[in-house]
Amino acid sequence: MSVNKKIVILAAVALVATLVFAAIIINTSFLSEDKEVPHEGKWGIYVLDLETEKTELVYSSANKVWRVRLNNAGDRLVFYQQFARENIECEVEGSPINLCEEICSIRVDGEDYKRLTDNEYWDLSPCWSSDDSQIVFLTFRETLDIFVMDADGGNVREVYDSGFHDSDIDYLDGKVVFTRNSQIWMMNEDGTKPVQVTDPPRAGEWGNAVLPFGDYDPNLSPDGNRIVFERMVNDETVHGNYNIYVINVDGSRETALTNTGYTHGLAVWSHSGEQIVYLVSAIGTDGKYDIYLMNSDGLENHNITPEYFPADFLCHNPIFSKDDSKIFFVGEWYSD
């Protein structure tokens, strides 16, 4: 082989090697950018792609954001947020009540932010009606009661007052499920025919945890036939130790899906009804705030929190996107 041909071949090999190396560097750069959690304010609404693990920021705030819910069209989120208020003592000492928390909504692309309530009550835990025309929510007036308003924040009215503190609501196809006296109840959307669904042992009994024994955070399956919820099974830690259950809406076939006793809950069905996403906030006394996913029968239960999430980035309130390919959640930068 002539010297000139050898030089041409070596030059071609060098060029190919350079291009391959450049492609690796570029791809690594893109992957590195994709595998970072956007960070603006202390709190934010994020969306995690289940296939790529890419995380995007939808909305950011310096003040607390909580309990995000997706409308049935799949294009708008509702949540509640703390606001700075003059001449108001926001937090009630020795109580979770925060008079500066109001209900807001925003499109899933982060546009068209709207504040829906503006008062001196504690407004929280909003969720959509099936046709997205109304939002049912909790508000503390004399007790914690269930109210409803139009999707634009108008026409606010009371739906149900049991005389006790009602909480943890979900709304689907004309039915509302909620927690009352540490039990799961269900009623019509107009507040009629409330029926007790679960009867947990030691319901309402206080121990060493921050909540009494009982059942909490019900969520209706897409077909409206089942409810997923968490039950406090012991109080060995101050957070309480829970397992996740499902039950038919008529109170039959109560089944435990988890048996870990972690501090975990806020379980939500996928739109297909095939999976359930939930939060593990602690294992024993160790704080976690990780997102877990399992099949609706409790199988294939695993942590889906990406490894690149920083230790001081805490996840809250996970829910599925409309096509179940992504998870919306509230993120908190704990060290901020």
C-alpha positions as CSV (number, residue, x, y, z in Angstrom):
1,M,0.0,0.0,0.0
2,S,1.3,3.4,-0.9
3,V,2.2,6.0,1.7
4,N,-0.6,8.3,0.4
5,K,-3.3,5.6,0.8
6,K,-2.1,4.9,4.4
7,I,-2.4,8.6,5.2
8,V,-5.9,8.8,3.7
9,I,-7.0,5.7,5.7
10,L,-5.5,7.0,8.9
11,A,-7.1,10.4,8.4
12,A,-10.5,8.8,7.8
13,V,-10.2,6.6,11.0
14,A,-9.2,9.7,13.0
15,L,-12.2,11.6,11.6
16,V,-14.6,8.8,12.5
17,A,-13.2,8.5,16.0
18,T,-13.5,12.3,16.4
19,L,-17.1,12.2,15.3
20,V,-18.0,9.3,17.6
21,F,-16.3,11.0,20.5
22,A,-18.1,14.3,19.8
23,A,-21.4,12.4,19.6
24,I,-20.8,10.8,23.0
25,I,-19.9,14.2,24.5
26,I,-23.1,15.8,23.1
27,N,-25.3,12.9,24.2
28,T,-23.8,13.0,27.6
29,S,-24.4,16.7,27.8
30,F,-28.0,16.3,26.8
31,L,-28.5,13.5,29.3
32,S,-26.8,15.6,32.0
33,E,-29.2,18.5,31.3
34,D,-32.2,16.1,31.3
35,K,-31.2,14.6,34.6
36,E,-31.2,17.8,36.6
37,V,-34.1,18.9,38.8
38,P,-35.1,22.6,37.9
39,H,-34.8,24.7,41.0
40,E,-36.3,28.2,41.4
41,G,-38.4,28.7,44.6
42,K,-38.6,26.5,47.7
43,W,-41.8,24.8,46.4
44,G,-42.9,23.8,43.0
45,I,-45.2,21.6,40.9
46,Y,-43.1,19.2,38.8
47,V,-43.8,16.5,36.2
48,L,-41.7,13.3,35.9
49,D,-41.6,11.3,32.7
50,L,-41.8,7.6,33.7
51,E,-39.8,6.4,30.6
52,T,-37.0,9.0,30.4
53,E,-37.0,10.1,34.0
54,K,-36.8,13.7,32.8
55,T,-38.2,16.2,35.3
56,E,-39.7,19.5,34.3
57,L,-40.9,22.4,36.4
58,V,-44.5,23.5,35.9
59,Y,-44.9,26.1,38.6
60,S,-42.6,27.5,41.3
61,S,-43.3,29.5,44.5
62,A,-41.4,30.7,47.6
63,N,-44.5,29.7,49.6
64,K,-46.0,26.3,50.3
65,V,-47.8,24.5,47.5
66,W,-49.8,21.4,48.3
67,R,-52.3,18.7,47.2
68,V,-52.2,19.0,43.4
69,R,-55.0,17.4,41.3
70,L,-55.5,17.0,37.5
71,N,-58.7,17.8,35.8
72,N,-60.4,15.1,33.7
73,A,-59.5,16.8,30.5
74,G,-55.9,16.4,31.5
75,D,-54.9,20.0,30.8
76,R,-55.3,21.8,34.1
77,L,-54.1,21.4,37.7
78,V,-55.8,22.6,40.9
79,F,-53.9,22.9,44.2
80,Y,-53.7,25.1,47.3
81,Q,-50.9,27.5,48.2
82,Q,-49.9,29.8,51.1
83,F,-50.0,33.5,50.5
84,A,-48.4,36.4,52.4
85,R,-51.1,38.3,54.2
86,E,-51.0,41.5,56.1
87,N,-52.7,41.9,59.5
88,I,-53.5,38.1,59.7
89,E,-51.8,35.5,61.9
90,C,-51.7,32.7,59.4
91,E,-50.9,29.7,61.6
92,V,-53.0,28.7,64.5
93,E,-50.7,27.6,67.3
94,G,-50.9,23.9,68.1
95,S,-53.0,23.2,65.0
96,P,-52.4,22.5,61.3
97,I,-54.8,25.4,60.4
98,N,-53.3,28.0,58.1
99,L,-55.6,30.9,57.3
100,C,-53.3,32.1,54.5
101,E,-53.8,29.0,52.3
102,E,-55.9,29.5,49.2
103,I,-57.0,27.4,46.2
104,C,-55.4,28.0,42.8
105,S,-55.3,26.5,39.4
106,I,-52.9,26.4,36.4
107,R,-52.5,24.8,33.0
108,V,-50.2,21.8,32.9
109,D,-47.8,23.8,30.7
110,G,-47.4,26.4,33.5
111,E,-49.5,29.1,31.9
112,D,-52.8,30.7,32.9
113,Y,-52.3,30.7,36.7
114,K,-55.4,31.6,38.6
115,R,-56.1,32.2,42.3
116,L,-59.6,30.9,43.0
117,T,-60.2,31.8,46.6
118,D,-59.3,34.9,48.6
119,N,-60.7,35.0,52.1
120,E,-59.7,34.6,55.8
121,Y,-60.6,30.9,56.0
122,W,-58.4,27.8,55.6
123,D,-59.2,26.5,52.1
124,L,-57.5,23.2,51.1
125,S,-57.6,19.8,49.3
126,P,-59.4,20.8,46.1
127,C,-60.5,18.2,43.4
128,W,-62.4,18.4,40.2
129,S,-65.9,17.2,39.3
130,S,-66.1,14.7,36.5
131,D,-67.1,17.4,33.9
132,D,-64.5,19.9,35.3
133,S,-67.1,22.5,35.9
134,Q,-66.8,22.4,39.7
135,I,-64.2,22.0,42.4
136,V,-65.0,20.5,45.7
137,F,-62.7,21.5,48.6
138,L,-62.4,21.6,52.3
139,T,-62.7,24.8,54.3
140,F,-62.4,25.6,58.0
141,R,-65.2,27.9,59.1
142,E,-66.4,26.5,62.5
143,T,-65.3,22.9,61.7
144,L,-63.5,21.5,58.7
145,D,-66.4,21.0,56.2
146,I,-66.9,20.2,52.5
147,F,-67.7,23.0,50.1
148,V,-68.0,23.3,46.3
149,M,-67.4,26.2,43.8
150,D,-67.5,26.7,40.1
151,A,-64.2,26.1,38.3
152,D,-63.5,29.8,38.1
153,G,-63.9,30.3,41.9
154,G,-67.5,31.6,41.8
155,N,-70.7,30.3,43.4
156,V,-69.1,29.0,46.6
157,R,-71.5,27.0,48.8
158,E,-71.5,24.4,51.5
159,V,-72.1,20.8,50.6
160,Y,-71.7,18.9,53.9
161,D,-71.1,19.5,57.6
162,S,-71.1,16.3,59.7
163,G,-70.5,18.3,62.9
164,F,-67.1,16.8,63.0
165,H,-63.9,17.5,61.0
166,D,-64.4,16.1,57.5
167,S,-61.2,15.8,55.4
168,D,-59.3,13.9,52.7
169,I,-61.9,14.3,49.8
170,D,-62.1,12.8,46.4
171,Y,-64.8,13.4,43.8
172,L,-65.9,11.2,40.9
173,D,-69.1,10.7,38.9
174,G,-71.4,12.4,41.4
175,K,-69.9,10.7,44.4
176,V,-67.6,12.2,47.1
177,V,-65.5,10.1,49.4
178,F,-63.9,11.6,52.5
179,T,-62.6,10.9,55.9
180,R,-64.8,11.4,58.9
181,N,-63.9,10.3,62.4
182,S,-60.9,8.5,61.1
183,Q,-63.1,6.3,58.8
184,I,-63.8,6.4,55.1
185,W,-67.3,7.7,54.1
186,M,-69.1,8.2,50.8
187,M,-72.0,10.5,49.8
188,N,-73.7,12.0,46.9
189,E,-72.2,15.2,45.5
190,D,-75.1,17.3,46.9
191,G,-74.2,16.0,50.4
192,T,-77.1,13.6,50.7
193,K,-76.9,9.9,51.8
194,P,-73.6,9.8,53.6
195,V,-72.6,6.2,54.2
196,Q,-69.7,4.8,56.3
197,V,-67.5,2.5,54.2
198,T,-64.7,1.3,56.5
199,D,-64.7,0.4,60.2
200,P,-61.0,0.3,61.1
201,P,-59.9,-1.1,64.5
202,R,-59.2,1.6,67.2
203,A,-60.6,4.4,64.9
204,G,-60.1,7.8,66.4
205,E,-58.0,6.5,69.3
206,W,-55.0,8.7,70.0
207,G,-51.6,7.1,70.6
208,N,-48.0,8.3,70.0
209,A,-48.5,9.5,66.4
210,V,-49.5,12.8,65.0
211,L,-52.9,11.4,63.9
212,P,-55.2,8.9,65.6
213,F,-55.6,5.3,64.5
214,G,-57.9,5.0,61.5
215,D,-58.3,5.3,57.7
216,Y,-57.3,8.3,55.6
217,D,-57.0,9.8,52.1
218,P,-59.5,7.8,50.1
219,N,-59.3,7.9,46.3
220,L,-61.9,6.4,43.9
221,S,-60.9,4.1,41.1
222,P,-61.7,5.3,37.6
223,D,-64.7,3.0,37.3
224,G,-66.0,4.3,40.6
225,N,-66.2,0.8,42.1
226,R,-63.2,0.7,44.5
227,I,-61.5,3.0,47.0
228,V,-57.8,3.0,47.8
229,F,-56.8,4.5,51.2
230,E,-54.2,4.2,53.9
231,R,-54.7,2.8,57.4
232,M,-52.6,3.5,60.5
233,V,-51.7,0.1,61.8
234,N,-49.4,1.1,64.7
235,D,-47.9,4.1,66.4
236,E,-44.3,3.0,66.9
237,T,-43.1,6.2,65.3
238,V,-44.4,9.7,65.7
239,H,-45.3,9.8,62.0
240,G,-47.5,6.7,62.4
241,N,-47.0,3.4,60.5
242,Y,-49.5,2.6,57.7
243,N,-50.5,0.1,55.1
244,I,-52.4,0.8,51.9
245,Y,-55.8,-0.9,51.4
246,V,-58.5,-1.2,48.7
247,I,-62.2,-1.8,49.3
248,N,-65.3,-1.9,47.3
249,V,-67.5,1.2,47.6
250,D,-70.2,-1.0,49.3
251,G,-67.7,-1.9,52.1
252,S,-66.9,-5.4,50.8
253,R,-63.6,-7.1,49.9
254,E,-61.3,-5.0,52.0
255,T,-57.7,-6.0,51.0
256,A,-54.3,-4.8,52.1
257,L,-52.0,-4.0,49.2
258,T,-48.9,-3.3,51.3
259,N,-47.6,-4.8,54.5
260,T,-44.5,-2.7,55.2
261,G,-45.7,-0.4,58.0
262,Y,-43.9,2.5,56.4
263,T,-45.2,6.0,56.8
264,H,-46.9,6.0,53.4
265,G,-50.1,6.9,51.8
266,L,-51.8,9.5,49.5
267,A,-52.4,6.7,47.1
268,V,-53.9,7.6,43.7
269,W,-55.2,5.4,40.9
270,S,-53.9,5.6,37.3
271,H,-56.5,6.6,34.7
272,S,-56.4,3.1,33.4
273,G,-57.1,1.7,36.8
274,E,-54.1,-0.7,36.5
275,Q,-51.6,1.1,38.7
276,I,-51.4,3.1,41.9
277,V,-48.9,5.7,42.8
278,Y,-48.2,6.8,46.4
279,L,-45.8,8.5,48.7
280,V,-43.4,7.0,51.3
281,S,-42.5,9.8,53.6
282,A,-40.6,7.8,56.2
283,I,-39.3,4.3,56.9
284,G,-39.1,3.9,60.6
285,T,-37.7,7.2,61.8
286,D,-35.8,7.9,58.6
287,G,-37.4,10.6,56.4
288,K,-37.7,9.5,52.7
289,Y,-40.3,11.4,50.7
290,D,-40.0,9.1,47.7
291,I,-42.6,8.2,45.0
292,Y,-43.6,4.5,44.7
293,L,-45.6,2.7,42.1
294,M,-47.4,-0.6,42.2
295,N,-50.0,-2.6,40.2
296,S,-53.6,-2.2,41.5
297,D,-53.3,-5.7,43.1
298,G,-50.2,-4.6,45.1
299,L,-47.7,-6.5,42.9
300,E,-44.6,-5.0,41.3
301,N,-44.3,-2.4,44.1
302,H,-41.2,-0.3,43.7
303,N,-39.6,3.1,44.2
304,I,-39.6,5.2,41.1
305,T,-37.8,8.3,42.5
306,P,-34.9,9.0,40.2
307,E,-31.5,8.5,41.7
308,Y,-30.4,12.0,40.5
309,F,-32.9,13.7,42.8
310,P,-30.9,15.6,45.5
311,A,-31.2,14.5,49.1
312,D,-32.8,17.8,50.1
313,F,-35.5,17.6,47.3
314,L,-38.6,16.1,48.9
315,C,-41.5,14.7,46.8
316,H,-45.2,15.1,47.8
317,N,-48.7,14.4,46.4
318,P,-47.9,12.3,43.3
319,I,-50.6,11.9,40.7
320,F,-50.8,10.5,37.1
321,S,-51.0,12.5,33.9
322,K,-54.0,11.9,31.7
323,D,-52.2,9.2,29.6
324,D,-50.4,7.7,32.7
325,S,-47.0,8.2,31.1
326,K,-46.0,10.9,33.6
327,I,-46.3,11.8,37.3
328,F,-47.2,15.3,38.5
329,F,-46.0,16.0,42.1
330,V,-45.2,18.7,44.5
331,G,-41.5,19.2,45.1
332,E,-40.0,20.9,48.2
333,W,-36.4,22.1,48.5
334,Y,-36.0,21.4,52.2
335,S,-32.7,23.3,52.7
336,D,-34.0,26.6,51.1
